[in-house]
Each structure stands twice: as C-alpha cells, then as structure tokens.
Amino acid sequence: MDAVERLRRLCIDDQVAGADEGPEWSEALDERTVALVRIAALIANNAPAASMRSAVDDAVAAGVALEEIVAVLEGLIGDVGLPRVVAAAPRIAVALGHGEDLVPDSEA
C-alpha cells in the first residue's frame, strides 16, 4: 500500500489502517529523526517520566545531542505552550543525568 492510500485510510479512520502498522518509521525517517519526533510527541502529550526516559535513552543511543533535544523543547513552545515544555524539561533533564544540577529537589 502506498503512502497516499495509507493517508486516505487514516483520514477516514479505516480500521484496516489501525490493524496494519504499515512500514516502520525507519523506512521513511532516519533513527535520529524518529527519536526526536518521539520526544516531541511525548512532550506534547505530557508523558510520564518513564516514557520520557525511554525516549531520551533511545535518542542518545541514536546519536542525538543534548543541543538537539533542547532545540525540540524550545521549538515546541509555540505549538504546545510554555507550561507543557516547562513540565517536560525536568523529566528530560533527569533522563539525561542532569537532574541534580538542574532540577529542584521537589521535582527530581
């Protein structure tokens, strides 16, 4: 099934689209991009610390730099709002091992 057909099925909430996982992300996006998109989605959805830690670990393993993760945080401010980004920042800092340096005791 090509991309246009997959998009059409998603647009109409076709149950086949949900059952058929389609091609893996890696077929269309490189591993680093997938990792950054996943982090952005978790920030947007106010995901718990465990999910964020897993995504950050995967991103670091894929070669994503701290500067790129911070750029995702900053870039999302206009889309999801500063409060959502501020809420996610401590979870990301802890996942990156910077919790003691950057996160107040009450949030680590």
C-alpha positions as CSV (number, residue, x, y, z in Angstrom):
1,M,0.0,0.0,0.0
2,D,1.5,3.4,-1.0
3,A,1.6,6.5,1.2
4,V,-1.4,8.1,-0.4
5,E,-3.6,5.1,0.3
6,R,-2.3,4.9,3.9
7,L,-3.1,8.6,4.4
8,R,-6.6,8.1,2.9
9,R,-7.3,5.2,5.3
10,L,-6.1,7.3,8.2
11,C,-8.3,10.2,7.1
12,I,-11.4,8.1,7.1
13,D,-10.5,6.2,10.3
14,D,-10.4,2.9,8.4
15,Q,-10.0,0.0,10.9
16,V,-7.6,-1.6,8.5
17,A,-5.2,1.3,8.9
18,G,-5.1,0.7,12.6
19,A,-4.6,-3.0,12.2
20,D,-1.9,-2.6,9.6
21,E,1.0,-1.0,11.2
22,G,2.4,0.0,7.8
23,P,6.0,0.5,7.1
24,E,8.3,1.0,10.0
25,W,9.4,4.6,10.7
26,S,12.9,3.7,9.7
27,E,11.7,3.2,6.1
28,A,10.8,6.8,5.8
29,L,12.8,8.5,8.6
30,D,16.3,8.0,10.0
31,E,16.7,6.8,13.5
32,R,17.7,10.2,14.9
33,T,14.6,11.9,13.4
34,V,12.3,9.2,14.8
35,A,13.9,9.7,18.2
36,L,13.3,13.5,18.1
37,V,9.7,13.1,16.8
38,R,9.0,10.6,19.6
39,I,10.4,13.1,22.2
40,A,8.3,15.9,20.7
41,A,5.1,13.7,20.8
42,L,5.8,12.7,24.4
43,I,6.3,16.4,25.4
44,A,3.0,17.3,23.6
45,N,1.2,14.6,25.4
46,N,2.6,15.4,28.9
47,A,4.0,11.8,29.1
48,P,5.3,10.4,32.4
49,A,8.9,10.3,33.3
50,A,9.4,6.6,32.5
51,S,8.2,7.2,28.9
52,M,10.4,10.2,28.6
53,R,13.4,8.4,30.0
54,S,13.0,5.6,27.4
55,A,12.6,8.1,24.5
56,V,15.7,10.1,25.7
57,D,17.7,6.9,26.1
58,D,16.8,5.8,22.6
59,A,17.6,9.3,21.2
60,V,21.1,9.3,22.9
61,A,21.7,5.8,21.6
62,A,20.8,7.1,18.1
63,G,23.4,9.9,18.4
64,V,21.1,12.8,19.2
65,A,22.9,15.5,21.0
66,L,21.7,17.5,24.1
67,E,21.6,20.6,21.9
68,E,19.1,18.9,19.6
69,I,16.9,17.8,22.4
70,V,16.9,21.3,23.9
71,A,16.0,22.6,20.4
72,V,13.0,20.3,20.3
73,L,11.9,21.7,23.7
74,E,12.3,25.3,22.7
75,G,10.8,24.7,19.3
76,L,7.6,23.3,20.8
77,I,6.9,26.3,23.0
78,G,4.8,27.9,20.2
79,D,3.0,24.7,19.5
80,V,2.2,23.2,22.9
81,G,2.8,26.2,25.2
82,L,5.5,27.1,27.7
83,P,3.8,25.3,30.6
84,R,3.9,22.0,28.8
85,V,7.5,22.5,27.9
86,V,8.4,23.5,31.4
87,A,6.7,20.5,32.7
88,A,8.6,18.2,30.4
89,A,12.0,19.8,30.9
90,P,12.8,18.3,34.4
91,R,11.9,14.8,33.1
92,I,14.3,15.2,30.2
93,A,17.0,16.7,32.5
94,V,16.7,13.7,34.8
95,A,16.8,11.3,31.9
96,L,19.9,12.9,30.6
97,G,21.6,12.7,34.1
98,H,21.3,16.4,34.8
99,G,18.6,16.1,37.5
100,E,20.8,17.1,40.4
101,D,22.3,20.1,38.6
102,L,19.1,21.5,37.0
103,V,16.0,20.2,38.8
104,P,14.8,21.4,42.2
105,D,14.7,18.7,44.8
106,S,10.9,18.7,44.7
107,E,10.8,17.7,41.0
108,A,13.7,15.2,40.7
